[in-house]
Amino acid sequence: MDTNATASNTLVIKRLIPAPRERLFTAWTNPEELQKWFGPPTCQALSVRLKPSPGGEFYVQIRSEIMGEAEVRGVFREAVPPSRLSFTWKWTGNPALEFGESLVTVAFLAADGGTDVHITHEGLPSASLRDDHDEGWNGCLDKLERFLGLPCRKQPIIGGFCWNELQTSDVVAAARFYTGLFDWQATAFPNPSIPYTLFQKGGREVGGVMASPKPEVPPHWLAYVHVADVDAMIPRATALGGKVLLPPMEVPTVGRLAILQDPQGAVIGVFKPAQP
C-alpha cells in the first residue's frame, strides 16, 4: 500500500463533548447503548456484539436508508478504560461499501468542560472514502450527544458551507449595524492575538467580521466551504480555470484556509477547522 496515500487519507476527528470520559467510554462499550446511537442520522444499528478486550469482537449490523443493510466487523486491539479504544474495521455484506480492513482508534482525553474525543481512522484507501467516513463519524457523534441528552450541534458536511465572514473597512460600524439589524451579539475572538469579532445569536456563532486586509477592496461578505484538505483544492481550482487569491494559510487554534476565485470572478473561501 502507498504509504503517502495512506497517510493523506487518514481521518482525524476531534470533538469536545461535555460529559465525563467514564460515561463516554461506557456508551462506546455497552452493546445496548451503542446500538441506540451508532451510525449517522440516515442509518440504524440493528444488532451489536461487543467484547471490549484485546482480541474481542466488534460487530455492528447497520441499515442505511441509502445503501441498504451492511455489517461492520472487527477485532479490538486495545480497550483501556476510560481512556482508549482501538479496533479493526471492515465492511461486509454490501459490495458497494467493501474496501478491506482499516483501523479505528478512539481516545477519551479529560478536558475542561468534559472530554476531548479523538477518532483516528487509518487505512482508508481513498480521499472520497475518507470524506464519507468523516460525515459518518460526525453523524455518530451528533447522535451520541443526543443520546446523552446534550445540546445538539450540527456539523458541516464536507463540501457544505460552514462559515460566513464580513471583511470591512470599519469593524465597529459594521458590528453596530448588524447587531442592531439582526439582534446579534458581537464578541471578541477568544485569542487576543487574532483581531477578529464573532457574531452570535442565542449563544451560537453565526459569523465573523474583520478588517479587510486590502483597503482597496469594497466591504463584502465571504462564504467558506468545509473541505477535508485545503491544499488539495488549489490544483483542482486552477485546473478548472479558477484563481488563488490567498494561498493556504494556518490560523492557530482555528484551522487552515484559502481564498479562491471562480472563472467568472466570484470569490469563495475553503476551510478545514482545527476541530469541529
C-alpha positions in Angstrom: 0.0 0.0 0.0 1.2 3.5 -0.8 2.5 5.0 2.4 1.9 8.6 1.4 -1.6 7.9 0.1 -2.4 6.1 3.3 -1.2 9.0 5.4 -3.1 11.6 3.4 -6.3 9.5 3.7 -6.1 9.1 7.4 -9.2 10.7 9.1 -8.8 12.5 12.4 -11.9 13.9 14.1 -11.7 15.9 17.4 -14.7 17.0 19.4 -15.2 18.3 23.0 -18.2 16.6 24.5 -19.5 17.9 27.8 -19.6 14.6 29.6 -17.2 12.6 31.8 -14.9 10.2 29.8 -16.1 7.3 32.0 -19.7 7.9 30.7 -18.5 8.1 27.1 -16.4 5.0 27.4 -19.5 3.1 28.6 -21.5 4.4 25.7 -18.9 3.0 23.3 -18.5 -0.4 25.0 -22.0 -1.2 26.2 -23.8 -3.0 23.3 -27.3 -1.8 24.3 -26.2 1.8 24.5 -24.0 1.7 21.3 -27.0 0.3 19.3 -29.1 3.4 20.3 -26.7 6.0 18.8 -24.2 4.3 16.4 -24.3 5.4 12.8 -25.1 8.7 11.1 -28.7 10.0 11.0 -29.6 8.0 7.8 -28.6 4.7 9.5 -29.9 2.5 12.2 -27.9 -0.1 14.2 -29.9 -3.3 14.1 -27.6 -5.6 16.1 -24.5 -5.1 18.1 -22.0 -7.5 19.6 -19.0 -6.1 21.6 -16.3 -7.8 23.7 -14.1 -4.8 24.6 -10.8 -6.6 25.3 -7.8 -7.4 23.1 -8.9 -10.0 20.6 -12.6 -9.4 21.4 -15.3 -9.0 18.8 -16.6 -5.7 17.4 -19.7 -6.2 15.3 -22.5 -3.9 14.2 -25.2 -4.6 11.7 -26.5 -1.4 10.1 -29.4 -0.5 7.9 -29.0 2.6 5.7 -31.8 4.5 4.0 -29.5 5.0 1.1 -27.2 1.9 0.9 -29.4 -0.8 2.5 -28.0 -3.3 5.0 -24.4 -4.0 5.8 -22.2 -5.2 8.6 -19.1 -3.8 10.2 -16.8 -6.5 11.6 -13.6 -6.1 13.6 -11.4 -7.1 16.5 -10.5 -5.0 19.5 -6.8 -4.3 19.7 -6.9 -2.1 22.8 -9.5 -1.4 25.4 -8.2 0.8 28.2 -11.0 2.2 30.4 -11.7 5.1 30.4 -9.1 6.4 28.0 -8.7 4.5 24.8 -10.3 2.0 22.4 -8.8 0.6 19.2 -10.4 -1.9 16.8 -10.2 -3.1 13.2 -13.0 -2.1 10.8 -14.2 -4.0 7.8 -17.5 -3.6 5.9 -19.1 -6.8 4.7 -22.5 -7.8 3.3 -22.7 -4.9 0.8 -20.2 -4.8 -2.1 -20.8 -1.1 -2.6 -19.2 -0.4 0.8 -16.5 -3.0 1.0 -12.8 -1.9 0.6 -10.8 -4.1 3.0 -9.7 -3.7 6.6 -8.9 -0.4 8.3 -8.2 0.7 11.9 -10.2 2.9 14.3 -8.7 4.4 17.4 -10.8 6.4 19.9 -9.1 8.4 22.6 -11.0 9.9 25.5 -9.0 12.8 26.9 -10.0 14.6 30.1 -10.5 18.4 29.4 -12.1 21.4 31.0 -15.8 21.2 30.4 -15.9 17.5 29.5 -14.0 15.1 27.3 -12.0 15.6 24.2 -12.9 12.7 21.9 -10.4 12.0 19.2 -11.3 9.5 16.5 -8.5 8.4 14.1 -9.5 6.2 11.2 -6.4 4.8 9.4 -6.1 2.7 6.3 -8.9 4.3 4.2 -7.9 3.7 0.6 -9.1 7.0 -1.0 -9.9 10.6 -0.2 -13.6 10.1 -1.2 -13.9 7.2 1.4 -12.2 9.4 3.9 -14.7 12.1 3.4 -17.6 9.6 3.5 -16.4 8.4 6.9 -15.8 11.9 8.1 -19.5 12.6 7.6 -20.4 9.2 9.1 -18.3 9.6 12.3 -19.5 13.2 12.9 -23.1 11.9 12.4 -22.3 9.3 15.1 -21.1 11.9 17.5 -24.2 14.0 16.9 -26.4 11.1 17.8 -24.2 10.2 20.8 -24.7 13.7 22.1 -28.4 13.5 21.7 -28.5 10.1 23.3 -26.7 11.6 26.3 -29.2 14.4 26.5 -26.7 17.1 25.4 -27.4 20.1 23.2 -27.3 19.0 19.5 -24.9 20.8 17.2 -25.0 20.3 13.5 -21.6 19.5 12.0 -20.9 21.0 8.5 -20.5 18.3 5.8 -17.5 18.1 3.6 -18.5 20.3 0.6 -21.0 22.3 2.6 -21.0 25.9 3.6 -19.6 26.3 7.2 -18.8 29.9 7.9 -19.7 33.5 6.9 -17.2 36.3 7.2 -17.6 40.1 6.7 -14.4 41.9 5.6 -14.9 45.6 6.1 -13.1 49.0 6.4 -14.9 49.8 9.7 -15.4 46.9 12.1 -17.0 49.0 14.8 -19.6 50.5 12.5 -20.3 47.1 10.9 -20.8 45.5 14.3 -23.2 48.3 15.3 -25.2 47.8 12.1 -25.6 44.0 12.2 -26.2 43.8 15.9 -29.0 46.3 15.5 -30.4 44.7 12.4 -30.5 41.0 13.5 -30.1 41.3 17.3 -26.8 39.6 17.0 -24.2 39.9 19.8 -20.7 40.9 18.9 -17.9 39.4 21.0 -14.1 39.5 20.7 -12.4 36.3 19.4 -11.1 34.3 22.5 -7.5 34.6 21.3 -6.5 38.3 21.8 -3.6 37.9 19.3 -6.2 37.5 16.5 -8.1 40.7 15.7 -11.5 39.2 15.0 -15.0 39.7 16.1 -17.6 37.0 16.3 -21.3 37.4 15.7 -23.5 35.3 17.9 -27.2 34.7 18.2 -28.7 32.8 21.1 -25.3 31.7 22.3 -24.3 30.2 18.9 -21.8 31.7 16.4 -23.4 32.8 13.1 -20.4 34.6 11.5 -17.5 36.9 12.0 -16.1 40.3 11.0 -12.6 41.5 10.4 -10.8 44.5 9.0 -10.2 44.0 5.3 -6.6 43.1 4.5 -6.9 45.0 1.3 -8.3 48.5 1.9 -8.9 49.0 -1.9 -11.4 46.1 -1.9 -15.0 47.2 -1.0 -16.6 45.7 2.1 -18.1 42.3 1.4 -19.3 39.0 2.9 -17.3 35.9 2.2 -18.7 32.3 2.5 -16.4 29.4 3.3 -16.9 25.8 2.3 -15.8 22.9 4.6 -13.2 20.7 2.9 -11.1 17.8 4.0 -7.8 19.1 2.5 -7.4 22.8 1.8 -4.1 22.4 -0.1 -5.7 19.8 -2.4 -8.2 22.5 -3.5 -5.5 24.6 -5.1 -4.6 22.5 -8.1 -8.2 21.5 -8.6 -9.4 25.1 -8.7 -6.6 26.2 -11.1 -7.2 23.2 -13.4 -10.9 24.3 -13.6 -9.9 27.8 -14.6 -10.0 29.4 -11.2 -7.5 31.6 -9.4 -5.9 31.5 -5.9 -6.4 34.9 -4.2 -5.0 33.7 -0.9 -2.8 30.6 -0.7 -3.4 28.1 2.1 -2.6 29.5 5.5 -2.9 28.2 9.0 -4.8 30.2 11.7 -3.6 28.9 15.1 -6.3 27.0 17.0 -8.8 27.8 14.3 -7.9 25.9 11.2 -6.5 26.1 7.6 -8.0 28.2 4.9 -7.5 29.6 1.4 -9.5 32.0 -0.8 -10.3 31.2 -4.4 -11.9 33.0 -7.4 -14.0 31.2 -10.0 -13.6 31.8 -13.7 -16.5 34.3 -13.6 -14.9 36.4 -10.8 -16.9 35.2 -7.8 -14.8 34.7 -4.6 -15.2 31.8 -2.2 -13.2 30.5 0.8 -12.3 26.9 1.6 -11.7 25.9 5.2 -10.7 23.0 7.4 -11.3 23.6 11.1 -8.7 22.6 13.6 -11.6 20.8 15.3 -15.3 20.7 14.8 
